[in-house]
């Protein structure tokens, strides 16, 4: 049993089925996804370049999960379990959730303090990205 989700990137250059996407087996609740987005933005990731953003966010999330984590994947929207029975698919653009698919509308997960989780993610990524000023 996981807490699955997909993060897909809205981009006018890709058809929906080809959109760059990240699969999360763990930490797919909205509170975690919003923390991943916020931390990525604070780390200076370019949010307007979907393939670059996908690559760096995957790195950031993987570093926080412990580096050797097997609960994360990348691919295009059509090749990932978007209707995963947990949190569905978050569509993002410039670090904002702009749409949601395959979510049944139940109460959102609120297990994590947003700022505390962002700080954990930033700390896990310091060896690669350095310390974030005004984090």
N, C-alpha and C positions, 0 to 999 in steps of 0.2 A: 504494500500500500504506500502510495506516495502522496505528495501535495503538488501535483503536476500543473504546468502551465506552459504556454508558448508565448514568446514575445516576438511579434512580427513588426516589421518596419514599413510604414506607409511611405511610398516613394513613387513619384510620377514616372520614373524610368522603368518600373517593373509592373508586369501584370500581377494581379493578386496571387495567382498560383506560384509565381516565381519570386515572390517577396522574400528577402533575407529574414531568417527566423532562428530564434534560440529556443531549444526545448529544455525545460527544467523538470526534473523528476522530483526534486525537493525545493522547498521555499518558493512555491508558486502563488502564495497568497498575495493579495493586493498590497499589504503592508510591506512585504519583502520586495516585490517588484518596484514599488515606488521608492524604496530605499536604494535599490540597484540603480535606478534612473538618476536619482539625486546625487549619489556618489559618483557616477560616471560623469555627470555634468560638472561637479566640483573638481574632478580630476582633469578636466579640460578636453574631454573627448568631443570630437566634432559630431554634433547631433544631426547635421544636415547632410551627412554622407552615410547612407544606410549600411553599405557593406563594411566600411571602416568602423562605424559605430557598433555593428554586430560583432565584429572581431574583438574590439577592445572591451566591450561589455562582457563578452564570453570570458575573456582573460580576467577581468575584474571579479566577476562572480566566481570563477574557478579558483582564483587565489583565495577568496574569502571562504569557499567551501573546503579548502585544504590542498589545492593543487592537483592531487591525483584522483580527484573525485570522478566517478563514472556516471553521475546523475545529471549530466549536461550534454547537450548535443547541438549541432548547427545544421542548417540545410535550408531548402526553400519551403515555403508554406505548404505546398502540395505533398511534400515528402515527410512531414512531421505530424505527430498525433495531436492535431489542433482541437479535436473534439474528445478531450482526454478524460472526461468524467469528473474532473476536479475543478480547476479554475478557468478552463477554456483558453482562449487566445486574447491577449492584450495587443491592440494595435497602437503603436507609438509613432510620434513624429516630434523631433526636437525635445526629447526627454519628457513628453507629456503623453498620457494615455488618452487617445482620441476616439477609441471605439473598443468594443468588447464583443466577442463571439463565443458561443457555446458555454455560456455561464447561466446557471439556472436562477440567478437572482437572490439566492439565499444570503444571509448576512455575511458581510466580508470578514475575513480573518483580521483580528486586531491583537495579535500575540506579541508584537514587537514594538517597542518605542521607536518611532521614526529616527530621531536624532541619534539615539544610542546605537541603532543598527548601522546608520550611515557612518558613524565614527568607527565602528568595528570593521566595516568594509574598507574605509580609508586606511586604517592601521594595517590591515592585511595586505594592502597594496603599496605601502611605503617603500619596500625594497625595490620595486620596479618604477613607480611614478614619483617617489620622493614624498616628503611631508607636504601636505596641502596647507597653504597659508589661509588663515581665517576660516578654517574648517569648522 
